[in-house]
Amino acid sequence: MLKDHANVMALFLQAGEVVGRKKLQKIIYIAKKMDVPFSERFKFHMFGPYSEELSLRMEELCNLGFVDEHKEDKGNYYQYRYALSKEGQKFLDLYQFDLPEISELVERLNGQSSRFLELVSTLLYFEELTREEVKEKVFTLKKKSNYTEDDIEQAYTFLESLRTLN
């Protein structure tokens, strides 16, 4: 159990700050699909792959004081910012975690919008299908997001660029 918590904390060690709960979910899902040893299980949800385990783990890490969570009121929604706390840093200094050096991957993912990462993670979720079938899924399941053919091609190009990092 602690190993899984430590791996999430180690992500923040390499990412610095992650802005948004959805973005955090997508970063960890995509990293897991790139063979980074995250243990969280994901199911397809309204905004793409989602892990209840990760949500609970983040709540625990915040309650323990290992991750700082800052909630910003944006008018019609709240934006959450996450970063490793000083206590979390002390814990990682003492604990052996399994997360490899993935700072380049995390930086590339963290530099994207959560909307784009939602599309990328959706493509990965349905990767066993043909590209045409995936496009059909995106246009059906993500109709309100108004993704275009060009968006999908950019997401596939981005995925290929991530795979060259390994």
C-alpha positions in Angstrom: 0.0 0.0 0.0 2.7 2.5 1.0 4.5 1.8 -2.3 1.5 2.9 -4.3 1.2 6.1 -2.3 4.9 6.7 -2.6 4.8 6.3 -6.4 2.1 8.9 -6.7 4.1 11.2 -4.4 7.2 10.6 -6.5 5.3 11.7 -9.6 4.9 15.1 -7.9 8.6 15.1 -7.1 9.2 14.9 -10.9 6.3 17.0 -12.0 6.3 19.8 -9.5 2.7 21.1 -9.5 -0.2 19.5 -11.3 -3.2 21.7 -11.9 -6.5 19.9 -12.1 -7.9 16.6 -10.8 -8.8 15.5 -14.3 -5.3 16.3 -15.5 -3.7 14.3 -12.7 -5.9 11.3 -13.5 -4.9 11.5 -17.2 -1.2 11.9 -16.5 -1.1 8.8 -14.3 -3.3 6.8 -16.7 -1.1 7.7 -19.7 2.1 7.1 -17.8 0.7 3.7 -16.7 0.0 2.9 -20.3 3.6 3.8 -21.1 4.7 1.0 -18.6 5.3 3.3 -15.6 4.5 1.1 -12.5 1.4 2.7 -11.2 -1.1 0.2 -9.7 -4.3 2.1 -9.9 -7.2 0.5 -11.9 -9.1 2.7 -14.4 -12.5 2.5 -15.9 -14.0 4.5 -18.7 -15.9 7.5 -17.3 -17.5 10.7 -18.5 -14.1 12.4 -19.0 -12.2 9.3 -20.2 -10.3 6.8 -18.0 -10.9 7.4 -14.3 -9.6 5.7 -11.2 -11.5 5.8 -8.0 -8.4 4.3 -6.3 -6.4 7.3 -7.4 -9.0 9.7 -6.1 -9.0 8.0 -2.7 -5.2 7.8 -2.6 -5.0 11.5 -3.3 -7.4 12.2 -0.5 -5.3 10.1 1.9 -2.1 11.8 0.8 -3.6 15.3 1.3 -5.1 14.2 4.7 -1.7 12.9 5.8 -0.1 16.2 4.8 2.2 14.6 2.2 0.6 16.4 -0.8 -0.6 20.0 -0.7 -4.0 20.7 -2.3 -5.0 24.2 -3.1 -8.6 24.8 -4.2 -9.3 27.9 -6.3 -12.8 29.2 -6.9 -13.2 29.8 -10.7 -16.8 31.0 -10.5 -18.7 28.1 -11.8 -16.2 25.4 -10.8 -13.2 24.7 -8.5 -9.7 24.2 -9.8 -7.4 22.0 -7.7 -3.6 22.4 -7.6 -1.4 19.6 -6.2 2.2 19.6 -5.2 4.4 17.5 -2.9 4.6 19.0 0.6 7.7 19.3 2.7 6.4 16.4 4.8 6.0 14.4 1.6 9.5 15.2 0.6 10.8 14.1 3.9 8.9 10.8 3.6 10.3 10.1 0.1 13.8 10.8 1.4 13.3 7.9 3.8 11.2 5.6 1.6 12.4 3.5 -1.3 9.9 4.1 -4.1 9.6 2.2 -7.4 8.9 5.1 -9.8 11.7 5.3 -12.4 13.0 8.6 -13.8 10.1 9.9 -15.9 10.5 13.6 -15.6 10.6 14.1 -19.4 7.4 12.1 -19.8 5.7 13.9 -16.9 6.8 17.3 -18.2 5.4 16.6 -21.7 2.1 15.4 -20.2 1.9 18.2 -17.7 2.5 20.8 -20.4 -0.7 19.7 -22.2 -4.3 20.8 -21.5 -6.6 18.4 -19.6 -8.9 18.5 -22.6 -6.1 17.2 -24.9 -5.0 14.6 -22.3 -8.6 13.4 -22.1 -8.5 12.7 -25.8 -5.1 11.0 -25.6 -6.1 8.8 -22.7 -9.4 7.9 -24.5 -7.3 6.8 -27.6 -5.2 4.7 -25.3 -8.2 3.2 -23.5 -9.5 1.9 -26.9 -6.1 1.1 -28.4 -7.1 -2.5 -29.2 -9.6 -1.1 -31.8 -8.7 0.1 -35.3 -8.1 3.9 -35.7 -11.5 4.2 -37.5 -13.3 2.4 -34.7 -11.5 4.7 -32.1 -12.5 7.8 -34.1 -16.1 6.5 -34.0 -15.9 6.0 -30.3 -14.5 9.5 -29.8 -17.1 11.1 -31.9 -19.9 9.2 -30.1 -18.7 9.2 -26.5 -17.1 12.6 -26.6 -19.6 14.4 -28.8 -19.9 17.4 -26.4 -16.1 17.9 -26.5 -16.3 18.6 -30.2 -13.0 16.9 -31.1 -12.1 17.1 -34.7 -10.3 14.6 -37.0 -7.3 17.0 -36.7 -7.4 16.8 -32.9 -7.4 13.0 -33.1 -4.4 13.0 -35.5 -2.5 15.4 -33.2 -3.3 13.1 -30.3 -1.9 10.1 -32.2 1.2 12.0 -33.2 1.7 13.1 -29.5 1.3 9.4 -28.4 3.9 8.3 -30.9 6.3 11.0 -29.6 5.7 9.7 -26.0 6.5 6.2 -27.1 10.0 7.3 -28.3 10.8 8.5 -24.8 11.0 4.9 -23.5 
